[in-house]
Amino acid sequence: MQIKLKPIGVVRNEFRDEIPAGWETALHRIVLDPQWTPALEGIEEFSHVYVLFWLHGIREEVRLHVHPRDRQDLPEVGLFCTRTPRRPNPIGLQLVELVAHEANVLTVRCLDALDGSPVLDIKPYLPAGDSAPAARTPAWLRKLWDEERLSSLSTSREQGCEK
């Protein structure tokens, strides 16, 4: 089976080679191909959307086991237990705050994508369907989140930026 993906647009921001500290508060433009402008009608009624994008800047090899965020103090776990960008299919998924919509351009906050990243799809965040209040998480992730709550990254989670 062969799968072909066709980008619908591109990410525009100041992140050329890496995602810097403070990425959670930066504004980004998602510029869709003009043919998709009608498909955005009504999008401004949503506060948050999911952006699926191609991680075009990732050049590192895919490993089956990783330390989350490359932290050696966290246990090595299977690749699919993490949000590492080094994946078999480098597809990024990010919940972002929708700040503005004008014609074929969405302005968003909380996007951890490099400038020029091809956008594959946009989907609205649906609180009743996308939230899983009883979801389980491993101890290492709870430890990581507890540490982040004590740091400046806690602001990103409050804004809906999950990495």
C-alpha positions in Angstrom: 0.0 0.0 0.0 1.2 3.5 -0.9 0.0 6.6 0.9 0.3 10.0 -0.7 -0.1 13.1 1.4 -0.6 16.5 -0.2 0.1 19.6 2.0 -2.8 22.1 2.3 -0.5 24.9 3.4 2.6 26.0 5.2 3.7 27.2 8.7 5.2 30.7 8.8 7.2 31.8 11.9 10.7 32.8 13.0 11.8 29.3 13.9 14.3 28.4 11.2 16.5 25.6 12.6 15.1 24.7 16.1 12.2 25.3 18.4 13.4 27.9 21.0 12.5 28.3 24.6 9.4 30.3 24.9 7.8 28.8 21.8 4.5 28.5 23.7 3.8 32.3 23.5 5.0 33.0 19.9 2.5 33.7 17.2 2.6 31.7 14.0 0.8 32.0 10.7 -0.7 29.0 9.0 -1.0 30.0 5.3 -3.3 27.6 3.4 -3.3 27.3 -0.3 -6.0 29.7 -1.6 -8.2 26.8 -2.8 -8.8 25.9 0.8 -10.0 29.3 1.9 -13.7 28.3 1.7 -13.0 25.3 4.0 -12.1 27.7 6.8 -15.6 29.3 6.9 -16.7 29.3 10.5 -13.3 28.3 12.0 -13.2 31.5 14.1 -16.0 30.1 16.3 -13.5 27.6 17.7 -10.9 28.7 20.3 -8.5 25.8 19.6 -7.7 23.6 16.6 -5.4 20.7 16.0 -2.7 21.2 13.4 -1.2 18.2 11.6 2.1 19.0 9.9 5.1 17.3 8.4 8.2 17.5 10.6 10.4 18.4 7.6 13.4 19.5 9.7 13.9 16.2 11.5 17.1 14.4 10.2 17.9 12.2 13.2 17.5 8.4 13.1 14.4 6.8 14.5 15.1 4.7 17.6 12.6 2.2 19.0 13.4 3.2 22.6 14.0 6.7 23.8 14.4 8.7 27.0 11.5 11.2 27.0 12.9 14.6 26.0 16.3 13.0 25.9 16.5 13.1 29.7 18.6 10.3 31.1 16.9 10.6 34.5 13.6 9.4 32.9 13.1 5.8 32.0 13.7 4.6 28.5 10.4 3.8 26.9 9.1 2.7 23.6 9.0 5.4 20.9 5.2 5.4 20.7 5.0 6.3 24.4 6.5 9.7 23.8 5.9 12.8 21.7 9.4 12.7 20.2 9.6 14.2 16.8 11.9 11.4 15.6 9.2 9.0 14.3 8.8 6.5 11.5 6.4 8.9 9.8 7.4 12.4 10.9 3.9 13.8 11.4 3.4 16.5 14.0 0.2 17.0 15.9 -0.4 20.1 18.0 -3.4 21.6 19.8 -3.1 25.3 19.2 -5.0 28.4 20.3 -6.7 30.1 17.3 -5.9 33.8 17.7 -7.2 35.1 14.3 -8.5 34.1 10.9 -8.3 36.2 7.8 -8.9 34.8 4.4 -6.6 31.8 4.0 -4.4 32.6 7.0 -4.8 31.4 10.6 -2.8 33.0 13.3 -2.2 30.6 16.2 -0.2 30.3 19.4 1.4 27.2 20.9 2.7 25.6 17.7 6.0 23.8 17.9 6.7 23.7 14.2 9.6 25.1 12.1 9.1 27.8 9.5 8.2 26.1 6.2 6.6 23.0 7.8 4.0 21.6 5.4 0.5 21.6 6.9 -1.4 18.4 6.3 -4.7 19.1 8.0 -6.6 21.3 10.5 -9.3 19.9 12.8 -11.3 21.7 15.4 -10.8 20.8 19.1 -14.1 19.4 20.5 -14.0 19.5 24.3 -16.7 16.9 24.7 -15.2 14.4 22.3 -11.4 15.1 22.6 -11.1 15.3 26.4 -10.5 12.1 28.4 -10.8 13.1 32.1 -10.1 9.6 33.3 -7.0 9.1 31.1 -4.1 7.3 32.7 -0.5 8.5 32.4 2.8 6.9 33.6 4.6 8.1 36.7 7.5 9.5 34.7 5.2 11.8 32.8 3.5 13.0 36.0 7.0 13.7 37.4 7.8 15.7 34.2 4.6 17.7 34.4 5.1 18.4 38.1 8.5 19.9 37.3 7.1 22.0 34.5 4.4 23.4 36.8 7.2 24.8 38.8 8.8 26.3 35.8 7.8 28.8 33.2 6.4 26.0 31.0 3.3 25.8 33.2 2.0 28.8 31.4 1.9 26.8 28.2 -0.2 24.0 29.6 -2.7 26.6 31.0 -3.0 28.0 27.5 -3.6 24.6 26.0 -0.1 23.8 24.8 0.6 20.2 25.3 4.0 18.9 24.1 
